[in-house]
Amino acid sequence: MILHITTRSRWEQAQQIGEYRADSLETEGFIHCSTPAQLLWVTQRFYSGQTGLVLLKIDSDRLQARLQFDAIATGELFSHLYGALNLDAVVQVIEFEPGADGLFQLPDAIQE
């Protein structure tokens, strides 16, 4: 299982067009994903203070585009999807809002 954070409106748009394409697919060539263990680091670094988010729980066995684990500057491997995300690979969409303190918590639905 891998995860991807997006806005609720982007997810709704994906459902209208039949696939999900993050801006990073055009600018970097892939869609950023993470494991449950990496999720809170990602949210603190890139999504602090944002609302209106959803978390896409993705079954990597259902992906049509190539999934690759690439090392970032720290040496840690992150999952990158090199193509559009086919909607049938998304097995769950989880509302993902920060708490009253502004911090995100790992949703019960994805805890390992």
Secondary structure, 3 states (H helix, E strand, C coil): CEEEEEEHHHHHHHHHHCEECCHHHHHCCCEECECHHHHHHHHHHHCCCCCCEEEEEECHHHCCCEEEEEECCCCCEEEEEECCEEHHHEEEEEEECCCCCCCCCCCHHHCC
